Amino acid sequence: MLRAFVVLPVYLACLFFAPNLPLYQRFHDTVVASGRAYLQYHIYGYLIVLGVAIVLALLMSFAWKPRTYAQGVLHAVFRMGLIGVVFACAYQLFLFYTGSDLTVFVLLVPIVFMMAELIYEFVAFVLASFARLFGIKIQDA
């Protein structure tokens, strides 16, 4: 439940504020300009990155186990970034194969996923520290 209270405001803030930034406008214009000329390369890139991200996410989940708390946090943040990459590539491919225009904002999803996970990990650490300090038992569901 804590994750929903932390993650949703980050997503909504990025959805609301990012399109108004000049940096995002330049990024959008560059991607749209290159997308018209090299659409087929974009699709091949999404397919390749989707496959690589799925393999890396599976390796991170089953083969690479963190040994310390810091490695665990980095592991969770990078795993969420890979999940964001999978989501963004799959969504772009869905848009392409349904005949819709590709979107640029979805390319920011991996960054937003990583920011939200990092904020969640920080809030969970602070709550656990206060609970340990005051002897309160917190049940994380």
KEMIZA-860862 format. One record per residue: y, x, z of N, C-alpha, C in turn; residue number from 0. Coordinates in steps of 0.001 Angstrom, whole numbers, plus 500000, padded with zeros to 6 digits. Layout:
% residues N
rofi n_c2: Y&n_c1: X&n_c3: Z&ca_c2: Y&ca_c1: X&ca_c3: Z&c_c2: Y&c_c1: X&c_c3: Z&i: NUM
...
% end
This chain:
% residues 141
rofi n_c2: 498812&n_c1: 500823&n_c3: 500000&ca_c2: 500000&ca_c1: 500000&ca_c3: 500000&c_c2: 501259&c_c1: 500873&c_c3: 500000&i: 0
rofi n_c2: 501186&n_c1: 501985&n_c3: 500730&ca_c2: 502333&ca_c1: 502895&ca_c3: 500771&c_c2: 502652&c_c1: 503425&c_c3: 499372&i: 1
rofi n_c2: 501614&n_c1: 503681&n_c3: 498599&ca_c2: 501820&ca_c1: 504208&ca_c3: 497247&c_c2: 502648&c_c1: 503228&c_c3: 496406&i: 2
rofi n_c2: 502395&n_c1: 501936&n_c3: 496526&ca_c2: 503156&ca_c1: 500950&ca_c3: 495756&c_c2: 504631&c_c1: 500951&c_c3: 496161&i: 3
rofi n_c2: 504900&n_c1: 501090&n_c3: 497462&ca_c2: 506287&ca_c1: 501099&ca_c3: 497925&c_c2: 507041&c_c1: 502358&c_c3: 497502&i: 4
rofi n_c2: 506324&n_c1: 503439&n_c3: 497263&ca_c2: 506956&ca_c1: 504689&ca_c3: 496859&c_c2: 507047&c_c1: 504796&c_c3: 495346&i: 5
rofi n_c2: 505964&n_c1: 504444&n_c3: 494668&ca_c2: 505857&ca_c1: 504690&ca_c3: 493238&c_c2: 506678&c_c1: 503697&c_c3: 492412&i: 6
rofi n_c2: 506618&n_c1: 502439&n_c3: 492734&ca_c2: 507326&ca_c1: 501437&ca_c3: 491925&c_c2: 508836&c_c1: 501655&c_c3: 491847&i: 7
rofi n_c2: 509528&n_c1: 501979&n_c3: 492951&ca_c2: 510963&ca_c1: 502249&ca_c3: 492806&c_c2: 511267&c_c1: 503456&c_c3: 491919&i: 8
rofi n_c2: 510411&n_c1: 504473&n_c3: 491935&ca_c2: 510624&ca_c1: 505636&ca_c3: 491062&c_c2: 510503&c_c1: 505213&c_c3: 489598&i: 9
rofi n_c2: 509472&n_c1: 504432&n_c3: 489281&ca_c2: 509300&ca_c1: 503965&ca_c3: 487902&c_c2: 510478&c_c1: 503109&c_c3: 487462&i: 10
rofi n_c2: 510888&n_c1: 502187&n_c3: 488315&ca_c2: 511986&ca_c1: 501293&ca_c3: 487955&c_c2: 513303&c_c1: 502047&c_c3: 487805&i: 11
rofi n_c2: 513545&n_c1: 503028&n_c3: 488659&ca_c2: 514773&ca_c1: 503816&ca_c3: 488549&c_c2: 514788&c_c1: 504600&c_c3: 487243&i: 12
rofi n_c2: 513670&n_c1: 505205&n_c3: 486883&ca_c2: 513613&ca_c1: 505948&ca_c3: 485616&c_c2: 513765&c_c1: 505008&c_c3: 484427&i: 13
rofi n_c2: 513162&n_c1: 503848&n_c3: 484508&ca_c2: 513278&ca_c1: 502875&ca_c3: 483426&c_c2: 514713&c_c1: 502393&c_c3: 483257&i: 14
rofi n_c2: 515430&n_c1: 502290&n_c3: 484380&ca_c2: 516801&ca_c1: 501790&ca_c3: 484325&c_c2: 517806&c_c1: 502884&c_c3: 483967&i: 15
rofi n_c2: 517658&n_c1: 504075&n_c3: 484560&ca_c2: 518675&ca_c1: 505115&ca_c3: 484403&c_c2: 518442&c_c1: 506064&c_c3: 483237&i: 16
rofi n_c2: 517203&n_c1: 506358&n_c3: 482894&ca_c2: 516926&ca_c1: 507376&ca_c3: 481866&c_c2: 517526&c_c1: 507058&c_c3: 480502&i: 17
rofi n_c2: 517424&n_c1: 505837&n_c3: 479983&ca_c2: 517983&ca_c1: 505587&ca_c3: 478650&c_c2: 519505&c_c1: 505745&c_c3: 478562&i: 18
rofi n_c2: 520190&n_c1: 505762&n_c3: 479684&ca_c2: 521647&ca_c1: 505898&ca_c3: 479675&c_c2: 522124&c_c1: 507342&c_c3: 479742&i: 19
rofi n_c2: 521214&n_c1: 508284&n_c3: 479940&ca_c2: 521595&ca_c1: 509686&ca_c3: 480059&c_c2: 521803&c_c1: 510321&c_c3: 478684&i: 20
rofi n_c2: 522807&n_c1: 511189&n_c3: 478533&ca_c2: 523031&ca_c1: 511851&ca_c3: 477241&c_c2: 521855&c_c1: 512745&c_c3: 476828&i: 21
rofi n_c2: 521200&n_c1: 513377&n_c3: 477792&ca_c2: 520044&ca_c1: 514215&ca_c3: 477488&c_c2: 518922&c_c1: 513379&c_c3: 476875&i: 22
rofi n_c2: 518709&n_c1: 512195&n_c3: 477417&ca_c2: 517683&ca_c1: 511312&ca_c3: 476872&c_c2: 518053&c_c1: 510860&c_c3: 475464&i: 23
rofi n_c2: 519336&n_c1: 510592&n_c3: 475228&ca_c2: 519761&ca_c1: 510168&ca_c3: 473892&c_c2: 519494&c_c1: 511262&c_c3: 472855&i: 24
rofi n_c2: 519786&n_c1: 512510&n_c3: 473206&ca_c2: 519493&ca_c1: 513618&ca_c3: 472287&c_c2: 518001&c_c1: 513759&c_c3: 472057&i: 25
rofi n_c2: 517232&n_c1: 513654&n_c3: 473126&ca_c2: 515778&ca_c1: 513720&ca_c3: 473016&c_c2: 515263&c_c1: 512591&c_c3: 472114&i: 26
rofi n_c2: 515760&n_c1: 511393&n_c3: 472320&ca_c2: 515360&ca_c1: 510231&ca_c3: 471530&c_c2: 515683&c_c1: 510441&c_c3: 470056&i: 27
rofi n_c2: 516887&n_c1: 510887&n_c3: 469759&ca_c2: 517291&ca_c1: 511105&ca_c3: 468367&c_c2: 516442&c_c1: 512183&c_c3: 467693&i: 28
rofi n_c2: 516133&n_c1: 513247&n_c3: 468424&ca_c2: 515318&ca_c1: 514325&ca_c3: 467870&c_c2: 513900&c_c1: 513850&c_c3: 467572&i: 29
rofi n_c2: 513314&n_c1: 513106&n_c3: 468502&ca_c2: 511940&ca_c1: 512623&ca_c3: 468308&c_c2: 511882&c_c1: 511611&c_c3: 467174&i: 30
rofi n_c2: 512860&n_c1: 510721&n_c3: 467107&ca_c2: 512869&ca_c1: 509719&ca_c3: 466039&c_c2: 513056&c_c1: 510386&c_c3: 464681&i: 31
rofi n_c2: 513938&n_c1: 511374&n_c3: 464595&ca_c2: 514164&ca_c1: 512066&ca_c3: 463322&c_c2: 512914&c_c1: 512819&c_c3: 462872&i: 32
rofi n_c2: 512246&n_c1: 513496&n_c3: 463794&ca_c2: 511041&ca_c1: 514224&ca_c3: 463407&c_c2: 509867&c_c1: 513279&c_c3: 463188&i: 33
rofi n_c2: 509882&n_c1: 512142&n_c3: 463845&ca_c2: 508794&ca_c1: 511183&ca_c3: 463695&c_c2: 508743&c_c1: 510552&c_c3: 462324&i: 34
rofi n_c2: 509884&n_c1: 510365&n_c3: 461710&ca_c2: 509902&ca_c1: 509786&ca_c3: 460363&c_c2: 509304&c_c1: 510745&c_c3: 459349&i: 35
rofi n_c2: 509641&n_c1: 512014&n_c3: 459477&ca_c2: 509186&ca_c1: 512997&ca_c3: 458497&c_c2: 507750&c_c1: 513452&c_c3: 458751&i: 36
rofi n_c2: 507349&n_c1: 513501&n_c3: 460003&ca_c2: 506048&ca_c1: 514073&ca_c3: 460342&c_c2: 505194&c_c1: 513102&c_c3: 461151&i: 37
rofi n_c2: 505151&n_c1: 511850&n_c3: 460750&ca_c2: 504437&ca_c1: 510837&ca_c3: 461519&c_c2: 502949&c_c1: 511156&c_c3: 461634&i: 38
rofi n_c2: 502347&n_c1: 511595&n_c3: 460549&ca_c2: 500918&ca_c1: 511893&ca_c3: 460574&c_c2: 500608&c_c1: 513033&c_c3: 461547&i: 39
rofi n_c2: 501484&n_c1: 514033&n_c3: 461620&ca_c2: 501288&ca_c1: 515128&ca_c3: 462574&c_c2: 501437&c_c1: 514653&c_c3: 464009&i: 40
rofi n_c2: 502351&n_c1: 513710&n_c3: 464226&ca_c2: 502505&ca_c1: 513138&ca_c3: 465570&c_c2: 501211&c_c1: 512443&c_c3: 465986&i: 41
rofi n_c2: 500617&n_c1: 511689&n_c3: 465092&ca_c2: 499389&ca_c1: 510964&ca_c3: 465409&c_c2: 498242&c_c1: 511943&c_c3: 465684&i: 42
rofi n_c2: 498103&n_c1: 512974&n_c3: 464861&ca_c2: 497078&ca_c1: 513995&ca_c3: 465117&c_c2: 497316&c_c1: 514669&c_c3: 466466&i: 43
rofi n_c2: 498565&n_c1: 514957&n_c3: 466768&ca_c2: 498899&ca_c1: 515570&ca_c3: 468052&c_c2: 498535&c_c1: 514676&c_c3: 469209&i: 44
rofi n_c2: 498827&n_c1: 513367&n_c3: 469110&ca_c2: 498459&ca_c1: 512434&ca_c3: 470176&c_c2: 496949&c_c1: 512370&c_c3: 470354&i: 45
rofi n_c2: 496201&n_c1: 512377&n_c3: 469254&ca_c2: 494743&ca_c1: 512341&ca_c3: 469352&c_c2: 494199&c_c1: 513594&c_c3: 470033&i: 46
rofi n_c2: 494702&n_c1: 514751&n_c3: 469636&ca_c2: 494228&ca_c1: 516010&ca_c3: 470229&c_c2: 494601&c_c1: 516101&c_c3: 471702&i: 47
rofi n_c2: 495845&n_c1: 515794&n_c3: 472014&ca_c2: 496301&ca_c1: 515870&ca_c3: 473412&c_c2: 495567&c_c1: 514851&c_c3: 474271&i: 48
rofi n_c2: 495277&n_c1: 513681&n_c3: 473725&ca_c2: 494519&ca_c1: 512677&ca_c3: 474469&c_c2: 493135&c_c1: 513214&c_c3: 474834&i: 49
rofi n_c2: 492461&n_c1: 513823&n_c3: 473888&ca_c2: 491143&ca_c1: 514388&ca_c3: 474167&c_c2: 491189&c_c1: 515514&c_c3: 475183&i: 50
rofi n_c2: 492136&n_c1: 516422&n_c3: 475028&ca_c2: 492263&ca_c1: 517554&ca_c3: 475949&c_c2: 492627&c_c1: 517061&c_c3: 477354&i: 51
rofi n_c2: 493525&n_c1: 516084&n_c3: 477455&ca_c2: 493938&ca_c1: 515576&ca_c3: 478766&c_c2: 492786&c_c1: 514868&c_c3: 479473&i: 52
rofi n_c2: 491967&n_c1: 514145&n_c3: 478716&ca_c2: 490815&ca_c1: 513478&ca_c3: 479337&c_c2: 489839&c_c1: 514521&c_c3: 479874&i: 53
rofi n_c2: 489563&n_c1: 515552&n_c3: 479092&ca_c2: 488646&ca_c1: 516605&ca_c3: 479538&c_c2: 489201&c_c1: 517314&c_c3: 480778&i: 54
rofi n_c2: 490486&n_c1: 517654&n_c3: 480756&ca_c2: 491084&ca_c1: 518330&ca_c3: 481916&c_c2: 491089&c_c1: 517436&c_c3: 483152&i: 55
rofi n_c2: 491382&n_c1: 516150&n_c3: 482970&ca_c2: 491382&ca_c1: 515230&ca_c3: 484107&c_c2: 489977&c_c1: 515108&c_c3: 484698&i: 56
rofi n_c2: 488969&n_c1: 515064&n_c3: 483838&ca_c2: 487594&ca_c1: 515010&ca_c3: 484351&c_c2: 487218&c_c1: 516304&c_c3: 485065&i: 57
rofi n_c2: 487630&n_c1: 517442&n_c3: 484507&ca_c2: 487358&ca_c1: 518715&ca_c3: 485174&c_c2: 488053&c_c1: 518783&c_c3: 486527&i: 58
rofi n_c2: 489295&n_c1: 518323&n_c3: 486581&ca_c2: 490017&ca_c1: 518353&ca_c3: 487857&c_c2: 489372&c_c1: 517427&c_c3: 488877&i: 59
rofi n_c2: 488821&n_c1: 516316&n_c3: 488417&ca_c2: 488225&ca_c1: 515367&ca_c3: 489352&c_c2: 486871&c_c1: 515814&c_c3: 489874&i: 60
rofi n_c2: 486073&n_c1: 516475&n_c3: 489020&ca_c2: 484703&ca_c1: 516764&ca_c3: 489410&c_c2: 484381&c_c1: 518248&c_c3: 489595&i: 61
rofi n_c2: 485080&n_c1: 519144&n_c3: 488920&ca_c2: 484704&ca_c1: 520560&ca_c3: 488965&c_c2: 485644&c_c1: 521402&c_c3: 489830&i: 62
rofi n_c2: 486916&n_c1: 521133&n_c3: 489790&ca_c2: 487890&ca_c1: 521959&ca_c3: 490507&c_c2: 488316&c_c1: 521251&c_c3: 491787&i: 63
rofi n_c2: 487761&n_c1: 521667&n_c3: 492899&ca_c2: 488098&ca_c1: 521055&ca_c3: 494179&c_c2: 489085&c_c1: 521954&c_c3: 494928&i: 64
rofi n_c2: 490162&n_c1: 521379&n_c3: 495454&ca_c2: 491128&ca_c1: 522181&ca_c3: 496214&c_c2: 490555&c_c1: 522589&c_c3: 497558&i: 65
rofi n_c2: 490978&n_c1: 523771&n_c3: 498025&ca_c2: 490479&ca_c1: 524293&ca_c3: 499286&c_c2: 491507&c_c1: 524203&c_c3: 500417&i: 66
rofi n_c2: 492793&n_c1: 524115&n_c3: 500085&ca_c2: 493829&ca_c1: 524020&ca_c3: 501111&c_c2: 494654&c_c1: 522757&c_c3: 500876&i: 67
rofi n_c2: 495499&n_c1: 522442&n_c3: 501848&ca_c2: 496340&ca_c1: 521254&ca_c3: 501709&c_c2: 497309&c_c1: 521394&c_c3: 500540&i: 68
rofi n_c2: 497917&n_c1: 522570&n_c3: 500386&ca_c2: 498868&ca_c1: 522780&ca_c3: 499289&c_c2: 498181&c_c1: 522659&c_c3: 497937&i: 69
rofi n_c2: 496977&n_c1: 523213&n_c3: 497832&ca_c2: 496239&ca_c1: 523063&ca_c3: 496584&c_c2: 495883&c_c1: 521601&c_c3: 496332&i: 70
rofi n_c2: 495611&n_c1: 520871&n_c3: 497395&ca_c2: 495305&ca_c1: 519444&ca_c3: 497263&c_c2: 496483&c_c1: 518649&c_c3: 496730&i: 71
rofi n_c2: 497680&n_c1: 518973&n_c3: 497226&ca_c2: 498882&ca_c1: 518286&ca_c3: 496756&c_c2: 499142&c_c1: 518614&c_c3: 495290&i: 72
rofi n_c2: 499067&n_c1: 519899&n_c3: 494954&ca_c2: 499264&ca_c1: 520286&ca_c3: 493552&c_c2: 498194&c_c1: 519674&c_c3: 492655&i: 73
rofi n_c2: 496992&n_c1: 519612&n_c3: 493143&ca_c2: 495899&ca_c1: 519010&ca_c3: 492403&c_c2: 496199&c_c1: 517541&c_c3: 492118&i: 74
rofi n_c2: 496660&n_c1: 516809&n_c3: 493128&ca_c2: 496973&ca_c1: 515389&ca_c3: 492958&c_c2: 498141&c_c1: 515194&c_c3: 491989&i: 75
rofi n_c2: 499165&n_c1: 516042&n_c3: 492087&ca_c2: 500333&ca_c1: 515912&ca_c3: 491208&c_c2: 499948&c_c1: 516199&c_c3: 489754&i: 76
rofi n_c2: 499200&n_c1: 517269&n_c3: 489529&ca_c2: 498794&ca_c1: 517585&ca_c3: 488157&c_c2: 497821&c_c1: 516556&c_c3: 487600&i: 77
rofi n_c2: 496956&n_c1: 516028&n_c3: 488458&ca_c2: 496042&ca_c1: 514979&ca_c3: 488002&c_c2: 496816&c_c1: 513735&c_c3: 487569&i: 78
rofi n_c2: 497851&n_c1: 513381&n_c3: 488324&ca_c2: 498663&ca_c1: 512230&ca_c3: 487920&c_c2: 499418&c_c1: 512518&c_c3: 486629&i: 79
rofi n_c2: 499851&n_c1: 513764&n_c3: 486443&ca_c2: 500482&ca_c1: 514133&ca_c3: 485186&c_c2: 499531&c_c1: 513984&c_c3: 484014&i: 80
rofi n_c2: 498281&n_c1: 514395&n_c3: 484204&ca_c2: 497284&ca_c1: 514233&ca_c3: 483139&c_c2: 496974&c_c1: 512764&c_c3: 482879&i: 81
rofi n_c2: 496935&n_c1: 511972&n_c3: 483916&ca_c2: 496740&ca_c1: 510535&ca_c3: 483728&c_c2: 497912&c_c1: 509946&c_c3: 482963&i: 82
rofi n_c2: 499125&n_c1: 510428&n_c3: 483248&ca_c2: 500297&ca_c1: 509984&ca_c3: 482493&c_c2: 500228&c_c1: 510391&c_c3: 481034&i: 83
rofi n_c2: 499715&n_c1: 511595&n_c3: 480764&ca_c2: 499551&ca_c1: 512051&ca_c3: 479379&c_c2: 498538&c_c1: 511165&c_c3: 478658&i: 84
rofi n_c2: 497432&n_c1: 510856&n_c3: 479322&ca_c2: 496418&ca_c1: 509980&ca_c3: 478722&c_c2: 497027&c_c1: 508614&c_c3: 478419&i: 85
rofi n_c2: 497761&n_c1: 508066&n_c3: 479377&ca_c2: 498388&ca_c1: 506766&ca_c3: 479176&c_c2: 499386&c_c1: 506800&c_c3: 478014&i: 86
rofi n_c2: 500237&n_c1: 507826&n_c3: 477973&ca_c2: 501262&ca_c1: 507912&ca_c3: 476925&c_c2: 500625&c_c1: 508074&c_c3: 475545&i: 87
rofi n_c2: 499642&n_c1: 508942&n_c3: 475421&ca_c2: 498996&ca_c1: 509148&ca_c3: 474119&c_c2: 498247&c_c1: 507902&c_c3: 473670&i: 88
rofi n_c2: 497516&n_c1: 507286&n_c3: 474590&ca_c2: 496776&ca_c1: 506074&ca_c3: 474234&c_c2: 497733&c_c1: 504955&c_c3: 473818&i: 89
rofi n_c2: 498858&n_c1: 504824&n_c3: 474494&ca_c2: 499824&ca_c1: 503785&ca_c3: 474151&c_c2: 500457&c_c1: 504050&c_c3: 472789&i: 90
rofi n_c2: 500798&n_c1: 505302&n_c3: 472512&ca_c2: 501378&ca_c1: 505638&ca_c3: 471206&c_c2: 500367&c_c1: 505375&c_c3: 470087&i: 91
rofi n_c2: 499113&n_c1: 505732&n_c3: 470309&ca_c2: 498085&ca_c1: 505463&ca_c3: 469301&c_c2: 497869&c_c1: 503960&c_c3: 469121&i: 92
rofi n_c2: 497914&n_c1: 503214&n_c3: 470210&ca_c2: 497816&ca_c1: 501760&ca_c3: 470119&c_c2: 498958&c_c1: 501194&c_c3: 469278&i: 93
rofi n_c2: 500176&n_c1: 501670&n_c3: 469530&ca_c2: 501319&ca_c1: 501200&ca_c3: 468750&c_c2: 501159&c_c1: 501548&c_c3: 467265&i: 94
rofi n_c2: 500682&n_c1: 502745&n_c3: 466980&ca_c2: 500516&ca_c1: 503166&ca_c3: 465591&c_c2: 499481&c_c1: 502309&c_c3: 464877&i: 95
rofi n_c2: 498330&n_c1: 502101&n_c3: 465501&ca_c2: 497247&ca_c1: 501378&ca_c3: 464835&c_c2: 497467&c_c1: 499875&c_c3: 464789&i: 96
rofi n_c2: 498406&n_c1: 499356&n_c3: 465584&ca_c2: 498760&ca_c1: 497942&ca_c3: 465466&c_c2: 499944&c_c1: 497728&c_c3: 464538&i: 97
rofi n_c2: 500489&n_c1: 498803&n_c3: 463988&ca_c2: 501585&ca_c1: 498683&ca_c3: 463029&c_c2: 502959&c_c1: 498581&c_c3: 463659&i: 98
rofi n_c2: 503073&n_c1: 498847&n_c3: 464950&ca_c2: 504367&ca_c1: 498788&ca_c3: 465631&c_c2: 505066&c_c1: 500141&c_c3: 465538&i: 99
rofi n_c2: 506355&n_c1: 500140&n_c3: 465833&ca_c2: 507095&ca_c1: 501403&ca_c3: 465882&c_c2: 506726&c_c1: 502162&c_c3: 467151&i: 100
rofi n_c2: 506634&n_c1: 503481&n_c3: 467036&ca_c2: 506341&ca_c1: 504306&ca_c3: 468206&c_c2: 507557&c_c1: 504320&c_c3: 469119&i: 101
rofi n_c2: 507306&n_c1: 504409&n_c3: 470410&ca_c2: 508391&ca_c1: 504436&ca_c3: 471378&c_c2: 508578&c_c1: 505846&c_c3: 471921&i: 102
rofi n_c2: 509788&n_c1: 506159&n_c3: 472303&ca_c2: 510093&ca_c1: 507498&ca_c3: 472810&c_c2: 510026&c_c1: 507519&c_c3: 474330&i: 103
rofi n_c2: 510372&n_c1: 506434&n_c3: 474975&ca_c2: 510430&ca_c1: 506416&ca_c3: 476437&c_c2: 509063&c_c1: 506690&c_c3: 477065&i: 104
rofi n_c2: 507990&n_c1: 506276&n_c3: 476397&ca_c2: 506658&ca_c1: 506467&ca_c3: 476970&c_c2: 506309&c_c1: 507955&c_c3: 477070&i: 105
rofi n_c2: 507007&n_c1: 508809&n_c3: 476342&ca_c2: 506766&ca_c1: 510245&ca_c3: 476449&c_c2: 507224&c_c1: 510804&c_c3: 477795&i: 106
rofi n_c2: 508062&n_c1: 510051&n_c3: 478507&ca_c2: 508498&ca_c1: 510478&ca_c3: 479840&c_c2: 507541&c_c1: 510056&c_c3: 480943&i: 107
rofi n_c2: 506536&n_c1: 509262&n_c3: 480605&ca_c2: 505611&ca_c1: 508735&ca_c3: 481610&c_c2: 504908&c_c1: 509841&c_c3: 482408&i: 108
rofi n_c2: 504407&n_c1: 510915&n_c3: 481781&ca_c2: 503766&ca_c1: 511958&ca_c3: 482603&c_c2: 504702&c_c1: 512571&c_c3: 483644&i: 109
rofi n_c2: 505953&n_c1: 512782&n_c3: 483270&ca_c2: 506926&ca_c1: 513344&ca_c3: 484210&c_c2: 507190&c_c1: 512366&c_c3: 485347&i: 110
rofi n_c2: 507311&n_c1: 511085&n_c3: 485014&ca_c2: 507554&ca_c1: 510062&ca_c3: 486035&c_c2: 506338&c_c1: 509945&c_c3: 486958&i: 111
rofi n_c2: 505131&n_c1: 509991&n_c3: 486398&ca_c2: 503926&ca_c1: 509947&ca_c3: 487230&c_c2: 503903&c_c1: 511116&c_c3: 488204&i: 112
rofi n_c2: 504245&n_c1: 512302&n_c3: 487730&ca_c2: 504228&ca_c1: 513487&ca_c3: 488593&c_c2: 505306&c_c1: 513400&c_c3: 489667&i: 113
rofi n_c2: 506504&n_c1: 512947&n_c3: 489316&ca_c2: 507573&ca_c1: 512791&ca_c3: 490318&c_c2: 507161&c_c1: 511790&c_c3: 491387&i: 114
rofi n_c2: 506602&n_c1: 510663&n_c3: 490968&ca_c2: 506208&ca_c1: 509631&ca_c3: 491922&c_c2: 505097&c_c1: 510126&c_c3: 492843&i: 115
rofi n_c2: 504138&n_c1: 510857&n_c3: 492303&ca_c2: 503057&ca_c1: 511384&ca_c3: 493142&c_c2: 503578&c_c1: 512408&c_c3: 494142&i: 116
rofi n_c2: 504516&n_c1: 513243&n_c3: 493711&ca_c2: 505087&ca_c1: 514233&ca_c3: 494609&c_c2: 505863&c_c1: 513560&c_c3: 495745&i: 117
rofi n_c2: 506618&n_c1: 512538&n_c3: 495428&ca_c2: 507350&ca_c1: 511798&ca_c3: 496464&c_c2: 506372&c_c1: 511103&c_c3: 497403&i: 118
rofi n_c2: 505326&n_c1: 510519&n_c3: 496839&ca_c2: 504312&ca_c1: 509860&ca_c3: 497683&c_c2: 503653&c_c1: 510863&c_c3: 498627&i: 119
rofi n_c2: 503278&n_c1: 512015&n_c3: 498123&ca_c2: 502644&ca_c1: 513027&ca_c3: 498967&c_c2: 503584&c_c1: 513470&c_c3: 500092&i: 120
rofi n_c2: 504877&n_c1: 513608&n_c3: 499779&ca_c2: 505855&ca_c1: 513997&ca_c3: 500804&c_c2: 505971&c_c1: 512922&c_c3: 501882&i: 121
rofi n_c2: 506092&n_c1: 511653&n_c3: 501469&ca_c2: 506217&ca_c1: 510560&ca_c3: 502435&c_c2: 504957&c_c1: 510455&c_c3: 503283&i: 122
rofi n_c2: 503781&n_c1: 510595&n_c3: 502669&ca_c2: 502533&ca_c1: 510536&ca_c3: 503429&c_c2: 502447&c_c1: 511686&c_c3: 504430&i: 123
rofi n_c2: 502908&n_c1: 512872&n_c3: 504040&ca_c2: 502901&ca_c1: 514021&ca_c3: 504957&c_c2: 503839&c_c1: 513780&c_c3: 506133&i: 124
rofi n_c2: 505029&n_c1: 513269&n_c3: 505858&ca_c2: 505991&ca_c1: 513005&ca_c3: 506939&c_c2: 505448&c_c1: 511948&c_c3: 507889&i: 125
rofi n_c2: 504869&n_c1: 510873&n_c3: 507348&ca_c2: 504310&ca_c1: 509835&ca_c3: 508212&c_c2: 503149&c_c1: 510368&c_c3: 509046&i: 126
rofi n_c2: 502296&n_c1: 511187&n_c3: 508449&ca_c2: 501180&ca_c1: 511765&ca_c3: 509193&c_c2: 501686&c_c1: 512717&c_c3: 510274&i: 127
rofi n_c2: 502741&n_c1: 513449&n_c3: 509977&ca_c2: 503302&ca_c1: 514370&ca_c3: 510976&c_c2: 503878&c_c1: 513613&c_c3: 512160&i: 128
rofi n_c2: 504616&n_c1: 512529&n_c3: 511876&ca_c2: 505161&ca_c1: 511725&ca_c3: 512972&c_c2: 504051&c_c1: 511049&c_c3: 513767&i: 129
rofi n_c2: 503019&n_c1: 510593&n_c3: 513083&ca_c2: 501907&ca_c1: 509952&ca_c3: 513786&c_c2: 501199&c_c1: 510947&c_c3: 514690&i: 130
rofi n_c2: 501012&n_c1: 512172&n_c3: 514212&ca_c2: 500376&ca_c1: 513207&ca_c3: 515028&c_c2: 501267&c_c1: 513572&c_c3: 516211&i: 131
rofi n_c2: 502582&n_c1: 513615&n_c3: 515975&ca_c2: 503519&ca_c1: 513989&ca_c3: 517025&c_c2: 503539&c_c1: 512959&c_c3: 518148&i: 132
rofi n_c2: 503498&n_c1: 511673&n_c3: 517781&ca_c2: 503591&ca_c1: 510614&ca_c3: 518790&c_c2: 502239&c_c1: 510025&c_c3: 519163&i: 133
rofi n_c2: 501159&n_c1: 510542&n_c3: 518615&ca_c2: 499830&ca_c1: 510075&ca_c3: 518977&c_c2: 499480&c_c1: 508718&c_c3: 518412&i: 134
rofi n_c2: 500027&n_c1: 508355&n_c3: 517292&ca_c2: 499765&ca_c1: 507065&ca_c3: 516669&c_c2: 498678&c_c1: 507252&c_c3: 515617&i: 135
rofi n_c2: 497757&n_c1: 506300&n_c3: 515568&ca_c2: 496694&ca_c1: 506353&ca_c3: 514557&c_c2: 497119&c_c1: 505505&c_c3: 513362&i: 136
rofi n_c2: 497184&n_c1: 506136&n_c3: 512179&ca_c2: 497570&ca_c1: 505434&ca_c3: 510964&c_c2: 496337&c_c1: 505283&c_c3: 510090&i: 137
rofi n_c2: 496111&n_c1: 504057&n_c3: 509659&ca_c2: 494988&ca_c1: 503800&ca_c3: 508770&c_c2: 495525&c_c1: 503718&c_c3: 507346&i: 138
rofi n_c2: 495100&n_c1: 504643&n_c3: 506494&ca_c2: 495553&ca_c1: 504678&ca_c3: 505095&c_c2: 494530&c_c1: 503937&c_c3: 504252&i: 139
rofi n_c2: 494979&n_c1: 502850&n_c3: 503637&ca_c2: 494062&ca_c1: 502055&ca_c3: 502819&c_c2: 494379&c_c1: 502154&c_c3: 501372&i: 140
% end
